[in-house]
């Protein structure tokens, strides 16, 4: 994944619009927004999509939502794989959801794997300062919107 030369604020606004529209069972079954975590999978809360597909309830911050909404990337482990690993009683090998792989994004074209924060920073074309502000765990939805506007106007 190559970093974009200029910020993709259109995609950033799409991410915010998606978060504002939650819950959206038809389009994003079991997914919610929590700015304090990149990705938290509740392996004990199975939700069924309209298609009947089981998924675990999952919370994502804005960086996690960038990964979730980008069709060119996927999570290294889907929620049901994490559930299976988490329910396995294996004392010699800790369940995968305890590893950093929980927040690893995989570029479907190149196979490159990056932490969600780094992938989202590159996908949105943000500087380290901009990403630090946007991905701050205490941000509200209003904060996120203001930060995107500040980036758009060149104030950040």
N, C-alpha and C positions, 0 to 999 in steps of 0.2 A: 504494500500500500504506500503509494507516494503521497507526500503531503501536498495539499492544494496550495497554489500560489496566492490565492485570495480567499477570504472567508466565504463559505457557502451559506449565506444567511437565509436563503430560501429554504434550504433543508433544515436549518436550525429552527426556523419558524414553524415548519411542518411538524417537527418533533414536539414543540411547545403546544401546538394546536391539538395534537394527538393526546398529550397528557391532560390538557384541559377537558377533552371530551370523555375521559375515563369516568366510570367503567364503560367499556364497549365490548360486551360479551361476544358479539358477532365477529368483530374484526380482531380483537385481542383478548381471547378468553383467558381468564385467570390472571391477567397482568394488571399491575397497579404502579403508581409512582411513589417513590420514597427517595428523596434527594440525599439521604444519609447513607445509602448503600449502592454500589455499582450494580449488583445483582444478588438478590437473596431469594433462594428457592425453598419454599416450605414443602418438604417431601411428604409431609403428613396430610396435606390439603390437595386432594386430586379434584380437578375441575374437568368437566367434559365440554368440549367445543360443540358447536351446533352440528358438526359432522360426526360427533360421537368419539372423536379422538381425545384420549385422556392427556391432560397436562397438569403440572403442579402449579399452584398459586405462586406467582413470582413478582417481587418488587424490583423496580429499576429506577436509578437516578437518570438525569438527563443524558449522561454519557452512555449508560446502559440502553436507553431508548434509541440513541443514534445507532448502536449496533443492531438492536431489534428491528428497526425500520429500514435499514439499508439492505436492499436485495442482493448486494454483492458480498455480503459477509454473513457468517452464522456463528453461533456460540460453539465453542469446542465440544461442549457436552449439552445435550438438550435436557429439559427438566426431568423427563422420565428415566433417562440414563442415570441421572444423579439420584433419583428416587431408588432405583434398583441397587445402586452402589451403596447408598445410605442405609438401606434396610438389610444389607448383607452383614452378618455378624462375623467379621474377620478381624481378629486381634493382631494378625501379623501385617496386614496392609490396611491403613486407615481409609475410610470411604473417600471417594474422589471429591465430594463437596467440601471437604476440609482443606483441599489443596487450592492453590491459586488458580487452577484451571476453571474454577467456577466463573471467573470473570474474563476468561480468555476468549477473544474473538478470532475467527479464522477467515481470512480472505479467500473466497471461493474460487478466484481466478489464479492466484499465485500460491495459495496454501500457506502463506505467511501467517503466523500467529502473534497476536499482540494483546496486552492487557486492554480492557475496555477503554480506560482513560486515554491511553496513547492512540488507540484506533480512532476514537471519537475526535481527539485533537487533530489528527491528520485529516480525517474525513471532512471535518468542518473547516479546515484550513486556518486553525487558530494558532496564535503565538502561545508560548508557555504562560505568559501573564494573562492573556485572554482565557485560556483553558482553566487556569487556576481560579479565576473569578467565576466562570460559568459553572464549574464542577464543584464549587464549594458546597459542603454538605448541609449548611444552614440556609441555603437560598430558598426563598418562596417562589411561587410561580410569577409573582410580580417582579421579584428580583431578577429572575431569568429573562423575562421580557425586557426589563430595563438594561440588562447587560448586553443583550443582543442589539438593542437600539444604540447603545454606547459604541459598540464595535462598528455598527453600520455608519455612524456619524463620525468615526475616527477619534472618539474620545477615549478609547481603550484599545 
